[in-house]
Amino acid sequence: MSLPQVIACVTANAADSLNLKTKGRLQPGLDADLTLFTLKRQPTVLVDAEHDSLQAEELLTPLAAIRAGKGYMTEQGSAEHAFNF
């Protein structure tokens, strides 16, 4: 899958399939929860819940998330506490 396809699958498509009308898109009036990623060129084996696997050449690693105006860093983002905007 291309990067735009992956992003669509985990944002708008996921929100649509769960009937979450205020999620999945950046538009005025909708919730603006965000996740910040870094794209690493790193061969990786992806395994799903049914133990099927796929070789990927790139890996998206989350660095931080913003939910309801509060920011959270991941271990990869190296901060330990939430931050406010």
C-alpha positions as CSV (number, residue, x, y, z in Angstrom):
1,M,0.0,0.0,0.0
2,S,1.1,3.5,-0.6
3,L,1.5,6.0,2.3
4,P,-1.7,7.9,1.2
5,Q,-3.6,4.6,1.2
6,V,-2.3,3.7,4.6
7,I,-3.3,7.1,6.0
8,A,-6.8,6.8,4.5
9,C,-7.2,3.3,6.0
10,V,-6.4,4.5,9.5
11,T,-8.3,7.8,9.4
12,A,-11.4,8.5,7.1
13,N,-12.0,4.9,6.1
14,A,-11.8,3.6,9.8
15,A,-14.1,6.4,11.0
16,D,-16.6,5.8,8.2
17,S,-16.7,2.0,8.9
18,L,-17.4,2.8,12.6
19,N,-19.9,5.5,11.8
20,L,-17.9,8.1,13.7
21,K,-19.1,11.2,11.9
22,T,-16.8,13.7,13.8
23,K,-13.6,11.6,13.3
24,G,-11.1,10.7,10.6
25,R,-10.8,14.1,8.8
26,L,-9.3,17.5,9.4
27,Q,-12.2,19.8,8.7
28,P,-13.8,22.7,10.6
29,G,-16.3,21.5,13.2
30,L,-14.8,18.0,13.5
31,D,-12.6,16.6,16.3
32,A,-9.0,17.2,15.5
33,D,-7.2,14.4,17.3
34,L,-3.8,13.8,15.6
35,T,-0.9,11.4,15.7
36,L,2.5,12.4,14.5
37,F,4.6,9.7,12.9
38,T,8.1,9.3,11.5
39,L,8.6,7.2,8.4
40,K,11.6,4.9,8.6
41,R,13.1,3.0,5.7
42,Q,13.4,-0.2,7.7
43,P,12.5,-3.7,6.4
44,T,9.9,-5.1,8.8
45,V,7.7,-8.2,8.9
46,L,4.1,-7.3,9.7
47,V,1.9,-10.0,11.3
48,D,-1.8,-9.7,11.7
49,A,-4.2,-11.3,14.3
50,E,-4.6,-14.4,12.1
51,H,-0.8,-14.8,12.0
52,D,-0.5,-13.9,8.3
53,S,2.7,-12.0,7.6
54,L,3.8,-9.4,5.0
55,Q,7.3,-8.0,4.4
56,A,7.3,-4.2,4.4
57,E,10.2,-1.9,3.5
58,E,9.1,1.1,5.5
59,L,7.8,1.5,9.0
60,L,5.6,4.2,10.5
61,T,6.6,4.9,14.1
62,P,4.4,7.1,16.3
63,L,6.1,10.0,18.0
64,A,3.3,11.9,19.7
65,A,-0.5,12.2,19.8
66,I,-2.8,15.2,20.4
67,R,-6.2,14.4,21.9
68,A,-8.7,16.9,23.1
69,G,-6.0,19.6,23.1
70,K,-3.5,17.6,25.2
71,G,-0.3,16.2,23.8
72,Y,1.3,12.9,24.6
73,M,4.8,11.8,23.6
74,T,5.6,8.2,22.9
75,E,8.8,6.5,24.1
76,Q,10.2,7.1,20.6
77,G,9.4,10.8,21.0
78,S,11.4,10.6,24.3
79,A,9.3,12.7,26.6
80,E,7.7,11.2,29.6
81,H,4.8,13.5,30.3
82,A,1.8,15.0,28.6
83,F,2.0,18.6,27.3
84,N,-0.6,21.2,26.8
85,F,-1.1,23.6,23.9
